[in-house]
Amino acid sequence: MLIPNYFEDLKTLHVNTLPRRNYFISYGSVEEARESKNRRDSNRYQDLNGDWNFHYFPNVRLIESPYWLQEYAEKLSYDTMTVPSCWQLSGYGQIMYSNTEYPIPYDPPYVPYENPAGLYRRKIEINELDPETDYHLNFEGVDSVFYVWVNDQFIGYSQIAHSNTEFDISDALQTGTNDLVVLALKWSDGTYLEDQDKFRYSGIFRDVYLLTRKNKRINHFTINISLEEDLNQAEITLAIKESQNITSYSYQLSDPSGKIVTQSQASIDQPLRLEVENPKLWNAETPNLYELILDTGEEVYRQEIGIRTVEIKNNQLYVNHQSIKLIGVNHHDTHPETGATVTLENQLNDLLLMKQYNFNAVRTAHYPKTAEFYELCDRVGFYVMSEADVECHGVVDLYGVGGNDNYNLIADDPHFEAAFVDRMDSSMVPFMNYSSIIMWSGGNESGYGSSIEAMLKHARDLDETRPLHYEAYWYRDRTKEFDDQYIDMWSRMYPSVEEIEAIYFSEPLDRPFILCEYVHAMGNGPGDIYEYAQCMARHPEFIGSFVWEWADHSVNLNRRTDKEPVYRYGGDFGEFPHAGNFCMDGLMYPDRTPHTGVYEHRQIFRPLRVASHNIDKGVFTFASSYDFITTDKALTLKVEVYDLEGKIVDTLDLPTPVINPQEKKTVPIHIFSPEEKKQVRGIRFVYYKKDSEIELGADFIELKHYQSKFDHSDTTQPVTYKETLENFEVSLPNGSLVINKGNGAIAQIISNGKELLEKPGDWTIWRAPVDNDRRIKYEWYQANYNRTATRVHEYHVEETETGIKLTFDAVLNSVARQNILHMKIVWRIKNNGEIDLSLHGEKNGIFPFLPRFGLCLPLKEVFNHASYFGNGPYESYPDKYHANYLAYFEGDISDFYEPYVTPQENGSHNGVRKLTIRSDKESEIEFISEKGMSFNFSQYSTQQLTEVTHRDLLEVEPISYLHIDYQQSGMGSNACGPALYEKYQLDPVRFTFDFSFKI
């Protein structure tokens, strides 16, 4: 091999890299520093992104010549590669998604013999070399390791994919054209520490740039903040950790409005302490930033500073002496067009969307971001748990060594200690001065042991001002003694609320509790946000929780085209191993269209809510969830008025009540007169981001119960029936109803001589499994729930004064299985054309809980519109309904489809009191239910949604499938979380299902 084998050497992590420093970009003048919008405006910054020459080698060990040298350069053929990018998305190598399993054999520090490499080459133009200037080459992310040459001179080597690496290339440069070459490798010993749940991309995937540094400069500085107890005075302490050729510098501090607070000269030998009277404090709600300018005479630096404190006391998390909760989300760098390469605009868009859905915290899962991301968090206002680029989850999948019992294999291996410590160092040193970072995390799912402990000790030595987080302490070997002083909070992933209460809150805690991952947001879900939110609200020591995760990971097959996106996930590229669609687990679709689950989060964590009310007196008590800001500074308030049919009839602008943080206030609000109130069924207070149309939550108050009734009554006409070998055919005033004698279900509805059903209806318990059914579905399949049929044992007919009564004694069962349900099905067909169902069911308790129970009616495709009174506007289930409210909604059949990338149950609505299904031929069927029912209206059969693996492969069927359900089981978050709560499992001993309909 023509290069030194650093990539399989745990003792060689970096070669010739510059010492780590806090991140900054130098400027040529104070004016340039203050006016620049981002680093690219600096004349000291040379952007090296763009088109590079690229050659792909299937195996670095078989490179025949040193093509990184100029004399060999022309012997290679090159393609054009955009930098930054992931080379797999340009057609090189294997696209792979893996969750826990290592993508290589476990043989540390060795990696596969076939180790692909990408050779990148470009020119750098230097018009004039200044002997008083150094030239520093920066890489913000290369996966997995890389070697660098400039003008045939070996510059250095580095690893840690998500890390800023800086080289001094001054001695290698020449005036004019310079040859820059990078050789990036796919695998390295670092691969064993970078086993994050994501697509495994390679190459230069983050920015590359060249900094010109003057000889008289500051290389490294830190900023610390202290606040008096009354918050009226702050002290900013600046320490120059490394400088060269200077003894002093000038400084200028400006407040958030741009007004200069103080300016003077300072010596590099002493810490600079700046006193700020009555500071404007930084927090996630009011992210006030001061600006510090440092000037050495030859270089100028700008650092935005949020004046704030962070501390743990009383087992709570305090910011600026206020106990807060972290309402968080885990955030990967992922985009369906560009993979792990994301732009500043992509990141800003994500953060602004998070604000809309009431998040105040981000966990950088599972690696540090670029400095620009933290700058955005400073400005937009987020509390950040910044995580090291560490995950060794694959050790739990090794054969025959105990699964999670093997978690600590690498964590407790001293051979890896230097690498762990180095990764912690790289995740902290550059970012110490960012106010949004309120805690450091030592990585993810890597077990616990001596090497992890050394890493956390190093973190504490680097920064004593921020708490440390590390979840996998839970998996430590409890027969060994460890020093838990570096574990500042008990952290867990995916325990149930019952487990949290039993383990952490049955006795006094000695430190706070946090969920670094919860409510796995995969597909149709999550359904248990509310239970966790209530638990967190009950316990001050429960300081926060982070949803897993923000966005679905996928690859768009139609990237770089105007075609409709076609998303693919694990296994779609022929890779092994892979974790299927487990990467489709975000609150947002890959293109950042919201899943319905994110509306649940928005509503449950709304910043204002109605705590109590007296409609008759016109007084309402509102409770604010803000920690620092009064409601009038953050919100605009409106109220919507709904008539007796549930239709919105008016929207009124209201003055926003001024409520102090974490307080309640009762205010009088006059909405309507007593006479007007008679025509009002409900009102909905809607909270908007101030001076915008961005909804942040709402509260619906029901004034009157909805009266379920049919719109019209036809002329009464005595019904008659005819019995055939197969069916009962019952006359109706304008048609007939056919009930099958074999299953007691509707076989056909005829209206004005036209058949309304494409094929006979049937009772069903099956739903297309949602991602959160991924465990229970195996029991469902074992029970043959997907193959059920109804068998009528006995039936009889009774003619009454009001019409015909058909009674069926039936069971629902499946081949090779015993009876699942016993049902007494009673149909009453009335003389006025109304048809009533009363079904009494008893479930065999030996079977698992049911996916659903209801009646499926395959209607003619001309039935394409539905209107209803019930939970809307989003899909709703027993545990996933908080974002909805009871009102009138309508839409075409396509509007009731939620396009999950992996097809599954979707689009149902519960709490439905009335439903009207219409055809484009003006036929309609009306359903009513006093108790409330659930319905699903779809162009796709349950079978197709069950069997098809990608939404773009679904085919619209010439049938409109209408499910009228007693109920479905909840959604939960069991894809990676606890089992579905029993109260949301459809597992009744006995139940009664009633509804009425007419045509």
N, C-alpha and C positions, 0 to 999 in steps of 0.2 A: 504494500500500500504506500502511496506516494506522500501521504500526509501523516503526521504523528497521530497516534490513536488516543487522543485525549477523550474521545467520546465514550470510551469504555474504561475510564480511569477515575475512580472516585476521589483520588487525591489531586486531580487537576480539574478544577471547576472553571477557571478563567486564566487566560494568558495575556499579559500586557494590557489589561483594561485599566482605565484610570480609577482612582479611589472614588467610591460613591460620594455623591454630594446632594444637597437639596436641589430640587429642580428649579431652574430659572433660565430665562433667555436674556442675554445682555443686549443693551441698546446703545446707540451712539450718542444719544443726548437725552436730557430730561424730557424735552418736548416729545421726542419720538416715543419714549417709554410711556408717557401719560396718554398720548393720543392713539396708540396702536390698539387695534381691536383684538388681535391675537398675535401669536409669535411670528407668523409669516410676514408681519409688517416690519420686523426688525431688519436693519441692513447688515446685521451680524449673523443672520440666519439664511442659509442656502438650502433650499428645498431640493432633496434628491429623489423625491417621489416622481413617478412617471414611467415611461417606457424604458425597460432595460433589455439587453440581450440575454437570452436564457437557453441553457442546454440541460436536458434531463438525463441523468445517468441512473439506470436501474440498480446499480450497485457501486457504491463508492470504492469498494475494495478492488474493483476491476477497471478503474480508470487507468488507462494505459500511459498517458503522458501528463505532465503538469500544465494543463490547459489554462491555469490561472496566470501563467507567465505569458508575456506578450508574444514571444517567439512561437508559441504554440496556438495562439488565439485563433489564427486563420485556419487551423486544421479542424476546427469544429464548425458544424452548422448551428445556427441560432434561430430561435423563434423570438418573438417579442413578448415580454411578460410585463404586465403592469405591476409596479411596486407602489404601495403595498397590495398584496393579494395572496390567496391560497392556491398553490399550484394545482391541486386536485380539481378546482373549479375551472381550470383552463385545459383540462384534459390529460393531465400528467398523474400517473399513479392511481391508487385505489381510494375512492371516496369511502369513508368508513364512519359509522356511528357505533360507539360502544359505551355502555354505561359503566358497570363495575369491572368487567373482565378486562385483563390486560390484552392489548392488541398484539402482543409478542409473547413468546415463551418466557416463563419466569426463570431467569438464569443470571441474576445480577452479579457483576455490572455489565454482563455481556448482552448484546442485542443480536438480532438475526444476521446471519452472514450476508444475506442480500439486504443491504441498507441503502435505499434510494437517496440520491443527492441531486441538488439543483445548483448549477453554476450560473450566477448572475454577473453580468458585466455591463459597465457604463463608463462614460467619460465625465470627468469633472474639469471644468474650465477655471483656471486661476489666472486672472489677468496680470497680477503682480504679487509676488511673495514679499511680505513685510517681515523683516527679521525680528521686529518687536511684537509679532503676532503668532499665536499658536492656533492650530487648526484641529478641532475636535470633531470626530466622526461619531454620530449618535444613531443607534438602532433601538427602537422602542419595543420591538417584538419580532423574534425569529424563532420558529419552531422547527427542529428541536435544539440543534446546536449549529454554530457557524464559525468558519474560518475567514479571515479577511486579508487581502493583499492590496497594496497600492504601488503601482509602477514596479511590479515584480518583487517588492519587499513585503515579507510576511509581517503583518501588523499585529495579529493576535487571534484569540479564540475565546468564545464565551458560550455559556448555556443559561438556562432558565428562560422559557419561552416568553413569559409575560414579565419582562424586565427591561429597564433602560440600561443599555451598555454603551460606554463611551471610550473611544480610543483617541490617543494623540497621534495624528498622522503627519505632524509638521515636518519631520525629517525625511519623509518619503515623497513629499510633494515637490513639484517643479513648476516654474512659470509656464503657462500655456495649458496644453491638454494633459490630463492625468488619467491613468487607467485604474479603475476601482473594480475589484473582483471579490465576490462573496461566494463561498461554497457552503450551502446549508444542507444538513443531513436530516433525514426523517426520524431516525431512532438514535437514542443515546442512553447512557446510564441515567440521565434525567427523566427518561420515559417512565421509570419505575416510580417517580415522585410526581408525575403529571398525568395521573389516571382519572382525570375529571370526566364527568358524565356529559359528553359533547361529541360533535363530529371531530375526528382526529385529522386536522388540517396541518399542512406543512408549508414552509417557506417564509419569506419576509412579509409578514402579514400586518405590520404596523409601520409607522412613518420612519423614514431615514432622512437625516439632515446633517449638514456640516455647520459648525459654529466657529466663527473667528473670535479668538480670545486674546485680548491685549495682555502684555506682560504685567502691567500694573492692575491687579484685579483681586476680587474676592472669589474664592472657590467654593466656600461652604459656610452657610450661616443658619442659625436656628432662631425661632421666635417662640417665646412663651408668654402666656397671659395670666395675670392674677387680678382678682376683683375683690374689693372690700365687701364685707357682709351686706352692707346696705346698697351695693351695686352703684354707688355714686362716684366711685373712683376706680380707675383701672390702671394697671401698670403693664406696659409692653416691654419685655426684655429681649433685646437682640444680642446674640453672641456670635462673633465671627470665629468660626471653627478653623478655617484655613484661608490664608491669603498669600499674596506674593508681591513683593516690591512696593508695598505701600505701608504707611504707618497710620494713616487716618483716612477718613472719608466724610462726605457730607450726607446729610439725610433730610428728608422732608416727609412729614406725616400729614395726610389730608383726611378729613372726615367723610362720611358717605355722601355728603352734598358737594364735595370737591373743595371745601374750604380748608386752607392750610391751618393745622393745629399747632404745629411746632416745626422748626427747621434749624439746623446748626451743623457743627462739625463734631466728629467723634473719633476717638482713638480705637484702633483695632485691638489694643491690648486689654481693654476693659469692656465688660458688658454695658450696653447702652440701655438705660432705663428711661422710658418715656411715660410720663404721667398724663392721664386723660381724665379730665373732670367731666362728670355727667355723661359717660360714654353712651353712644347708641349701640346697644348690644346686638350680637348675632344670635339668631336661633333659626330653626327651620321655617318659622312663620314670618319672621321679619329678618331676612338675611342681610343685615346692614354690614357693609364692608368699608373699612378704612383702607387707605392706600399708602404704603411706605415706599419711598423712592430712595435708593442708595446710589451715590455717585462717587466713583474713585478718581474722577478726572479723565479716565480713558474708557471706562465702562459704566453703564447705568443699569440698575436692576429695579424691577417693580414687583412688589409682593402685596397682594390683597390680604387683609387681616380682618377676621371676624373676632370681635372681642367677646369672649364667652369662657365660661368655666365648665368643666365636666368632672363629676365625682360620683362615687358610690358612697352613700351613707344611709344608715337605717335600712340597709338592704334594698335600697331603691336607687334609681339612676336620676341624678340631678344635672340639669343644665341651668346655669345662672341661678342656682339655689331653688329651682323649681323642679319638683318631681315630675318626670315625663314618662310616657310610654312610646316605645318604638313601634310604629305601625309600618312594617317593612315588607320588602319584596326582594327576592334573590334575582340578580341581574347578570346574565351572561352576555358577552359580546357575540351577537349572532345576527345574521341577516340572510334571507333566502337567496339573495343575488350574489353576495360576496363572502358568505361564511363568517369567519372570525374577524374579517376586516370590516370595521365600522368607521363611519366618518363622524366628524364633530357634529354635523347636522343630525345624523342618526341618533347620537347620544342625547343631544338636546331635545329632540322630539320625544324620546323615551321618557326623559325626566319630566317634561311638561305634561305628558299623558299621565304619568304616575301621580302628579299633583291633582289632576282631574278626578282620579279615583281614590283620593284621600290617603295616599301614602305619604309618610314623612321620613322614611328611612330606606336605605339601600344596603344590602350586603353584596359585596363584589365577588360573587360566586364564580369560580373558586380560585381567584388570582387577582393581583392588583390591576387596576386600570392604568391608563395613561394619565399624566398630570393634567391634561386638558379636561378630562372627565371630572376630576376633583375640583378644578376651577369652576366648572359648571355647577357642581353641587354646592360650592360656596355661594355662588350667585343666585341660583334658583331656590336654594334652601332645602337641604336634605341632611339628615344625620346618617353618617356612613360607617358601616363596619367594614373596614378594609382588610382583605384577606390575602394571606401569602399564597404563592403558587405551589401548593402542596396538596396532593391526594395520592394515597397508596391503596385505594379500595380493592384493587385486584387480588390482594393477598387472601381475601375471604373466599375467593373462587378456586383456590388451588385444590388439587384433588386429594381427598382423604385426610386433610389436616384440620378439620373442625370448623370450617366456616368462620363465623365471627370470633370463635375461640382463637383463631389465627391472626386476628386483626393487628396484633402488636409486633408482627414479625420484623418489619422494617423499622418501626418506631423505636424498638428497643435494641436495634442493631448499631453498635458504636461505629461501624464502618460508614454509616450514613450521617453521622452527627454533623460533620462539617458542611455537608450539603444542606441539611435542614437549617442550620444556623445561617448559612449564606442566603438561603431563600427568605428567611425572616428579615434579614438585613436588607435585602434588595427590595422588599415590599414596604419598608418603613423609611429608610434614610431619605429617599428622594421626596417623600410626601409629608414630612413632619410638620410643615408650616401651613397645611390646609386645615382650616377651621371646621369644615364639614366632617372630617374624620374624627369621630368621638371614641372609637375603640379599634384595637387591632385584633385580628383573628389569625391564629397560627396555621390555618389551612383547614382541610375538610377530610373527614372519613379516612383517617390514617392510623387509627389506633393510638396507643399511648405507651411511652417508654422513656428510656434515658435520653435518647436523641431529641425527642419532642420536648422533654423538660429542659434540656440545654438550650433549645431554640427559644422557648418561652422566657427563660432566664435572660437570654441575650436581649429579647424584646423589652423586658423590664429595665435592663441596664440602659438601653437606648432611650426609653421614654417612660418616666415615672408618672406622667401627667394623665395618661389615658388608661382605661381599663383594658385588660386582656381577655380574649375569648378563645376557648378551644373546646369544641363539643365532644370530641372522641375520648376525653378523659373518662367518660362513662364506661369505655371498654377496657380500662386499665386492668392489669393483672392484680387482683385484690389480695393476692398473697404477698405482694411486694410493698415496700414503703416508698411513697413518693412525696415530694414537697409540693403541696397544693397551694402555696402562696401565690403562684402564678396563674391560678384559675380564679378569676375575679367574679365569675357567675356560673351557676349550674346551667348547662345548656343541653338541650335534647332536640331530637328530630322525631316528629310524628307519634309521640305518645298520645293516647286518648286522654280526654279531660279527666276521666275517672282515675287513670294512672297518675296524672299530674297531681290531682288532689291527694291521692293516697301516699305518694312518695315524698312530695315536696311541701304540702300544706297541712299535713296531719300533725306536724310538730313545727316549732319555730325554726326558721331557716337561719343559716349563718352567712348567707350571701344571696344575691338576687337569683331569680330564675328567668330563663329566656328560651324561646323556641327559635333556633336558627333556621329551621325549616318546618313548615306545617301546611295543612290543607293542600295537598298535592293537586295542582290545578290542571288535571289531565282530562281533555275531552269535555263531556257534559258534567261539569262540576266546577268547583268543589261545593259540597252541600253542607258542610259543617262549620263554616266560618263563625256563625252566630254563637255556637256553644263555646268555642275558644275565646271569642271576644268577651262573653259573659264571665268566663273564668278569669280572664286577665283583669276585667273591671273589678272583680271581687277581691283581688289580692294586690296590694301596693307593691309587693316584692316581685310580682310577675311583670317584668319591665319591658317586655316586647316580644314580637313575633314577626317572622319573615315568611311570607307566602313562597312556596316553590311552585312555579317561578314566573318570571315576567312574560316571556314570549316563547311560542313554539319554535323549535329548531327544525329547519328543513332545507332542502335544496330545491330551488325552482328549476325544473327542466327547461322552462321557456325564458330563462334569464337572458338579459340583453336583447329581448324582443318586445314587441307590443302585444303579444298574445296573452291570453288569460293565463295566470300562473298555474303551473302543475307541480304540486309539491310532492317530494319523495323523502323517505326517512330510512331508518336502519333496515338492512336486508334488501333494499331495492336496487342495490348496486353490486350484488353478488359477493359482498364482503363476508368475512368470518373472522372473529365472532361479530355479532351485532346484537343490539337490544331492541330491534323492531321499532315500534312507534313510541317507545318510552321517552323519546326526546320531544314529543308533541304534548308538552305538559305545562303550557303557559296560560296566563290569563288573556293573552293576546294571540291572534293568529300570526303567522310569520310576517305578514305585511303590516302588522300592528292594527288591524281591524279588531275591535274588542270581542272577546267571548262574552257570553251572557254572565259568566261567573264573576267578571270584574265589576259588573253592576251590583252584584250582591255585596262585594267588598265595599264599594262606594257607599251603599246605603247603610250597611251595618256600622261603618266608621264615619258616618256623616258628622260634620262639625257642629251642627245645631240640631236639636230635636225638641219636640213637644213632650214635656214631662208630664203635664196634666192640663185639663181644660174644663171650663164650664161654658157650654155653648149658650145656654139660656142667658147667662150674665155677660157673655161676650168677653171672657177673660181667658188668657192662655199663658201657661207657664213654660218658658223655653229654658233648656239647659245647654250651656256651651261646653264643647269639648276642647276648645283652644287652650293652650298653655300660657300664651304670652300676649295675645292680641284680643282687643275687644271685637265683638261680632260686626259692628258697623264698619270697621276698617277692612273686613274681609268678605262680607256677604251682601248680596241683594236679595230681598225677600219678596216673593209673590204668592198669591193664593189663587188656586183654581176652584171653580164652583161647578158641581156636577148635579144634573137634574135627576128626577126619579128613575129615569131609564139608565142612568150611569153615564150620560153624555156630558162632555164639558160644554158649559154654556157661557162662562165668563172667566176672565183672568184679570186680577187686580194687582196693581203695584202697591206694596205696603212699605211704610218706613221700617227700616231694620232696627230692631230694639238694640240698645247699647247694653251689652252684657259682658261683664268682666270675665276673664279666663276662669274656667272651671266653676262657674257660678250659675245660678238660676235666677230668672226674673219673670215676674208676672206682669203682663201688659194687657190693657184693654184693646180689643180689635173689633171694630164694627164692620161686619161683612154684608149683612142683609137685614131687612126688617122682619118682624115676626110673621107677617103675611108672606113675604118672599121665602122665608125658611120652610114653609109648607111644601114648596116645590123643589126643595134641595135634599138630595140623598147623602151628599158628602162634600167635604172640602179637602183640598190638598195643598198644604204649605210646601213650597218649593224653594230650595236654597241654592242660589247661584253664586259663582265666583263674582266678586264685586265688579260691576260695570261690564258684565259679559253675559253670554247665553250658555255658559258652561255650568251644567247642573252638578251640584255636589251632594244632593240627597233631598229627601222629601218626607213629609208625614201626612198620611191620609187619615181623616177623621170621619167615621161613618155616623150620619145623623139618623138615618132610617134604614131598616132592613129592606133589602130588595125583595119585591113580591114577584115570584116566578109565575108567569101566566102566559098563555098563548096570545098571539096578537089578534086573532080573530076566531070566531066560532061559526062553523058552517051549519046549515040547516040540519036539525036532528033527523036521522033516518035509521030505522031499525036495521041492525047488522044481521047478516046471515052467514052461514059457513058451509063449506063443502069439504068432506074428508076423502082424500085419495089414499092410495097405498103409501105414498111418500109424505104427503103434506096435509096441513089444514089450510084451506083457502077461505079467508074471511073478507066479506064485502065491507067497503068503506063508502062514505058518501060520494067521494070522487075517485074511487079506485078500489084496490084490494090489498090485503096483506097475506103473505104466504109464510107459514111457520112450519119448519121441518120437524117431522115426528121423530126423527132419529137423534137430533141434538137439541131440540127445543129452541133453536135460534131462528132469526129471520132469514128466510130463503129468498124472498123477493118482495119488493114493494112496487105496486103498480098505481100510477097516477094519471088520470085522463087517458088511459089506454097505453101508457108508456111505462116500460120497465125501468126502474131507477137503479137497480143493482146490476153490476156487470157479472157477478157470480154470487152464490149464496154466502151469507154471513156465518160467523161461528164464534163461540166463546174462546177466549185465549188467555193464557197466563204468560206468554213469551214476549219479551221485548228484545230488540237488538242490543246485545250487551254494550254498556258504556264502558269506557276505559276503567272507571272505578269499580266495575263488576269483574275485573280481570281475575280475581281470586274466587269469588262466589260462583262465577259462571261455570267453573268446573263441576261444582256440585249440581248446578242446574242441568248441565249436559248429562251428568251421571244419572240424574232423575228423569231424563228424557223430557224435560219441560218444553223443549223445542219441537216435540213430536206428539203433542197431546191431541186427543179427540174426546168428544162428548158422547156418552152412551145413555140414552133414555131407557130407563127400566119400565116405567109405567107412565101413562098419561090419561087424562080424562077431560071431557068438555062439559061445561055447564052454561046453560042459557039463563041469563038474569034479566031483571027489568032494565038494567042500563046497557046490556050488550052481551058479549060472549066472554067466558072465562076459560082459558086453556091452562092446565096445570101439568107439569112434567116433573117426575121424580127421576133425577139423572145423576151421573157421576162423570167426572173428568179424569181421564187416566191416559196411560201410554203403553205401548207395546213393551212387554217384559217387565212392567212395573205394576204395582198395586194402585188402587184408586187414590188420587191426590185430593180431590174435592168431592163432597156430596152436595148436590144442589137441588133445591126445590124452586122450580122456575114457574112463575105465574104471570101469564099475559092476560090483561083485561082490555078487550077491544070494545070501546063504548059507542053508543049510537050517535054521539056527536062527532065521531071521527078521531077522538083521542085514544091513544094506545098507552097503557100503563104497564110497566114492568115492575114486579116485585120478586127479587131473587134472594133466597136465603141459602147461604153457603156454610159448610163445615169443612175445615181443612184437616187432613190427616197430619198429625203433629210430628210424625217421623220424617216428613219431607222438609227440605230447606225452605226458607221464606220465599215468597213468590215474587217474580219480577213485576207482575201486574195482574189485575183481573179485569176483564171487560169483554165487550162485544165488538167484533170487527165487522164493518159493513163495507164491502168493496163496491163503491158507487160508480156509476157511469162517469167517464172523464169530463162530461159537460158540467158536472158539479165542481165548480172551481172557486167558490167564494164562501167565506164564513164570517159571520158576525156573532159576538157572544158577550154575555155579561159574566165576568169572572176575573181571575188573576191575569193581569197583563201589565205592560206590553210584552214582557219577556217570557220565555218558556218557564214553567214552574212545576215544582215537585214538592213532596212533603217537607223536605229540608232545604229547598232552594226556591224561595219565593219572596224573600225580604225586599227585593228591588221592585216587586210588583204591588199593585193595589187593585181593589175590586171596582171595576168600571166597565163601560162598554168599549169594545174593540172590534175591529173588522179588518179583513185583508183577503187577498187572493191566496189560493192554496200554496203558491210558491213563497208567500210571505211567512208561512208557518214552518219553513224549513230552516234549520240552523246548520250551516255548511261545515261541520267538523271535518277536518282533513281525513281522519279515519271515520268512515260512516258508523253511526251508532244511533241509539234512541235519541230523539231530539224533538223539540218543538211542541211538547205537550203543555197544556194549560189546565190547572186545577182550580177548585173553588168555583166551578162554572154552574151558574143557576139557570142560564138560558143560552141556547145555541141554535143558530139558524144556518143551514147549509143551502146555498142557492146554486142553480145552474144558469148557464148563459141562455137557456131556453125559458127562463122565468119560473121554473119549477123550484120548490123549496121544501125542506124538511125542518120542522121546528122541534127542538128538544128542551125540556125543562126539568129541573131537579131542585127540590126544596132543600135537600141536605148538601147539595153541591156534588159535582162529578168532575172527572177529568176527560179531556178529549185530545185527540191527535188527528191532524188532517194532513195527508201526505200523498205525494205523487210516487212514493217509493214504498214497496211492500216491506214488512218486517223481515222477510226472508232475504231480500236483496240488501237491506241495511246490515243484516247479520253477516252475509257472505262476502260482500265486496270490500276490498281493503283500502281503496282510495276514492275520494269523493268524485274525482274527474272520471272515474270508471262507472259511476252510477248512470243508469239509463231511466229517463222519465217513462213511466208506464202509462198505458191508456186506461188507467183506473185511478179513481180518487179514493184512497183508503181512509175511511173514517173509523177511528177507535173511540168508542164510548166506554170509559173505564170507571170502575168503582174507585180504583186507586192504583198508583204505582209505588214501588219501593223508592226510597230516597236515593240520592246520588252519592253522598258521602265523599270520601277521598281515599278509599281503600287501595287505589293503585299503588300507593306507597305509604299510606297512612293506616290508621286503625280500622277495624271492621265497622261496618255501618251500624250506627246506634240502633238498639233494639226498637226504640219508639218509631223509627223511620223504616223498619222492616215490615213488609206486608206479610204478616204471619198471624192472622187472626184465627182463633179457635172457631168462632162463628162470626158471620157478617151478613149484613143486609144491603142489597144494592137496588135502589129505586130510581127510576126516571120515567118520564112520559114523553111521547112525541106525537106529532100529527103531520100530515102532508096537505 
